[in-house]
Amino acid sequence: MDDKLKQDGRDDSKVDLNDPNEVAYAAKQAGVSSSEYKEFAKASGSSSRKVIADYIAKQKG
């Protein structure tokens, strides 16, 4: 089980797309809605924050 209180940085680079709070936070940082963020993640083929952010930037650019 993922203990949210124990964070050692290993999974900070990825978004748990099944965790609504994590998706909402990442979406807010990216300036999109949660549903849009999930679509961008699916389209980018990754759960990496950087990959998704780069994909969003390309789509908005």
One Martini backbone bead per residue (centre of mass of N, CA, C, O) as a GRO file, in nm:
protein
   61
    1MET     BB    1   0.098   0.035   0.020
    2ASP     BB    2   0.056   0.375  -0.012
    3ASP     BB    3   0.238   0.602   0.183
    4LYS     BB    4   0.177   0.942   0.200
    5LEU     BB    5   0.376   1.007   0.453
    6LYS     BB    6   0.597   0.857   0.280
    7GLN     BB    7   0.854   1.058   0.140
    8ASP     BB    8   1.143   1.012  -0.101
    9GLY     BB    9   1.094   1.105  -0.426
   10ARG     BB   10   1.037   0.871  -0.631
   11ASP     BB   11   0.716   0.973  -0.714
   12ASP     BB   12   0.720   1.288  -0.794
   13SER     BB   13   0.747   1.247  -1.120
   14LYS     BB   14   0.464   1.118  -1.074
   15VAL     BB   15   0.124   1.043  -1.157
   16ASP     BB   16  -0.162   0.934  -0.999
   17LEU     BB   17  -0.438   0.873  -1.202
   18ASN     BB   18  -0.616   0.738  -0.945
   19ASP     BB   19  -0.570   1.019  -0.790
   20PRO     BB   20  -0.759   1.292  -0.753
   21ASN     BB   21  -0.564   1.478  -0.592
   22GLU     BB   22  -0.318   1.452  -0.778
   23VAL     BB   23  -0.455   1.548  -1.035
   24ALA     BB   24  -0.553   1.823  -0.933
   25TYR     BB   25  -0.272   1.936  -0.869
   26ALA     BB   26  -0.143   1.900  -1.151
   27ALA     BB   27  -0.357   2.061  -1.305
   28LYS     BB   28  -0.316   2.329  -1.161
   29GLN     BB   29  -0.017   2.360  -1.243
   30ALA     BB   30  -0.103   2.341  -1.564
   31GLY     BB   31  -0.390   2.491  -1.621
   32VAL     BB   32  -0.604   2.253  -1.588
   33SER     BB   33  -0.815   2.015  -1.586
   34SER     BB   34  -0.852   1.701  -1.479
   35SER     BB   35  -0.965   1.584  -1.744
   36GLU     BB   36  -0.749   1.705  -1.926
   37TYR     BB   37  -0.505   1.576  -1.790
   38LYS     BB   38  -0.584   1.284  -1.850
   39GLU     BB   39  -0.583   1.318  -2.157
   40PHE     BB   40  -0.288   1.406  -2.182
   41ALA     BB   41  -0.169   1.154  -2.055
   42LYS     BB   42  -0.281   0.955  -2.259
   43ALA     BB   43  -0.158   1.095  -2.515
   44SER     BB   44   0.147   1.078  -2.402
   45GLY     BB   45   0.195   0.791  -2.248
   46SER     BB   46   0.212   0.919  -1.944
   47SER     BB   47   0.301   0.991  -1.577
   48SER     BB   48   0.489   1.217  -1.628
   49ARG     BB   49   0.512   1.538  -1.555
   50LYS     BB   50   0.703   1.631  -1.783
   51VAL     BB   51   0.568   1.499  -2.026
   52ILE     BB   52   0.293   1.634  -1.986
   53ALA     BB   53   0.387   1.928  -1.986
   54ASP     BB   54   0.511   1.918  -2.270
   55TYR     BB   55   0.250   1.838  -2.415
   56ILE     BB   56   0.081   2.082  -2.331
   57ALA     BB   57   0.267   2.298  -2.454
   58LYS     BB   58   0.233   2.197  -2.747
   59GLN     BB   59  -0.082   2.230  -2.758
   60LYS     BB   60  -0.079   2.546  -2.679
   61GLY     BB   61   0.149   2.654  -2.890
   0.00000   0.00000   0.00000
